[in-house]
Amino acid sequence: MELERNHNASVLNDASPKNSSRLGPHSGLPKYPTSAAVSSSSLLLTIPGKKTGLLDDVRSTGWLDAMKSSSPTHMFPNDSGTELTENDIAYRNWMLKYPSALASFGKLTSYAKDKKVVLFLDYDGTLSPIVDNPDEAYMSNNMRLAVQNVAKYFPTAIISGRSRDKVLEFVGLTELYYAGSHGMDIMGPVSPSTNTHENCVRSTEKQGKEVKLYQPASEFLPMIDEIYRSLVEITKEIEGSTVENNRFCVSVHYRNVEEKSWTTIAELVHDIMKNYPRLRLTHGRKVLEVRPVLDWDKGKACEFLLKSLGYSNSDNVLPIYVGDDRTDEDAFKVLRDGNQGFGILVSSAPKASNAFYSLRDPSEVLEFLKLVAMWKESSAPQL
Ligand SMILES: O=P(O)(O)OC[C@H]1O[C@H](O[C@H]2O[C@H](CO)[C@@H](O)[C@H](O)[C@H]2O)[C@H](O)[C@@H](O)[C@@H]1O
């Protein structure tokens, strides 16, 4: 599995930022204009030529392996004093490399001293538990309150694979910044620093607030709508499958599909993708995600938002990104490579990551956010 290999290759030995000085695909006839004709051409990714046409590509390219491993079995370390299982031991060993952000909170606050903390939060599996029905992935009121509290003190952005409107509907907090469609639909602060970006426009959101909208994949909208309709059509006979239109990308869910039909679903999606060389496929948690071939992801979205906030190349900022999914790794990597903050991986199973710290599940994310707000409240100057 390519992603796993990449992560293993890029994970550093020292999981703590302490040693850091700052902190720390497809061919076929194109149906749409080629890169020369699109305004975001500088963001277009080059995808290696696809091997010619066999259906067993699905197996040879590792799609099925990736589908099977896309949502790891949950393992809960045994804290009750009884004998540890192999899984418990594996998780504990893994935590040596990715320490708990709760247990390491003192250390984290020492990095944050005299810096402006900026919080980036993924939605599904981070703020809301993973559930069978994507339309019912609600976050708890306690979580909402905790996010609202941290946002009083720190610029806070939600970075999700969902459409921006959908994630805003779930979160319901207008004081935050939002990046939907894996960062391809950003609603951020108005600032002159990002005005030079193409596809960047000022807008007024429903509550009258002036915001900046950045949608680097806007010319892909007709293509995304078209493939969404085709995916709905071809998967309609597969019991349990659902297709979600996330505006600039599409999710094909197979969480509720019997495992024996996964090959069929993979082959159907693979076949359709052959007609769309300008779209690519990534894997999430029991979901296949179709998105534009664009050099833009959650990591780029973080960089864009930091720049909009006036913090690019700043030593005085500590960005913290909390996420559970493979797509969050792009953001973890940006922070790690830039020595400019750290990622916190939400996972109850060991996995290679570019994050520095870990939290086990959304309930620990809640505790973490509460601690962050309490820390700020207790360190605020008394009037
Ligand atoms: O970036 P995220 O906010 O984590 O969004 C990633 C995908 O999340 C959703 O799917 C996942 O959560 C669902 C609800 O718990 C679950 O049923 C599904 O199996 C998971 O893959 C969302 O529905 C997708 O569109 C997002 O791309």
The ligand as a Gaussian input file, in Angstrom:
#p B3LYP/6-31G(d) Opt

LIG

0 1
 O      -11.989000      15.008000       6.514000
 P      -13.107000      14.462000       7.325000
 O      -13.932000      15.514000       8.006000
 O      -12.634000      13.417000       8.300000
 O      -14.065000      13.751000       6.273000
 C      -13.644000      12.520000       5.659000
 C      -14.869000      11.756000       5.223000
 O      -15.724000      11.700000       6.379000
 C      -17.023000      11.153000       6.215000
 O      -16.905000       9.738000       6.073000
 C      -16.384000       9.090000       7.225000
 O      -17.283000       9.311000       8.328000
 C      -18.625000       8.754000       8.161000
 C      -19.445000       9.154000       9.370000
 O      -18.868000       8.750000      10.554000
 C      -18.496000       7.220000       7.998000
 O      -19.804000       6.646000       7.825000
 C      -17.610000       6.921000       6.780000
 O      -17.400000       5.516000       6.685000
 C      -16.236000       7.606000       6.959000
 O      -15.445000       7.431000       5.779000
 C      -17.736000      11.777000       5.049000
 O      -18.992000      11.131000       4.874000
 C      -16.897000      11.728000       3.778000
 O      -17.563000      12.400000       2.721000
 C      -15.598000      12.481000       4.078000
 O      -14.773000      12.510000       2.924000

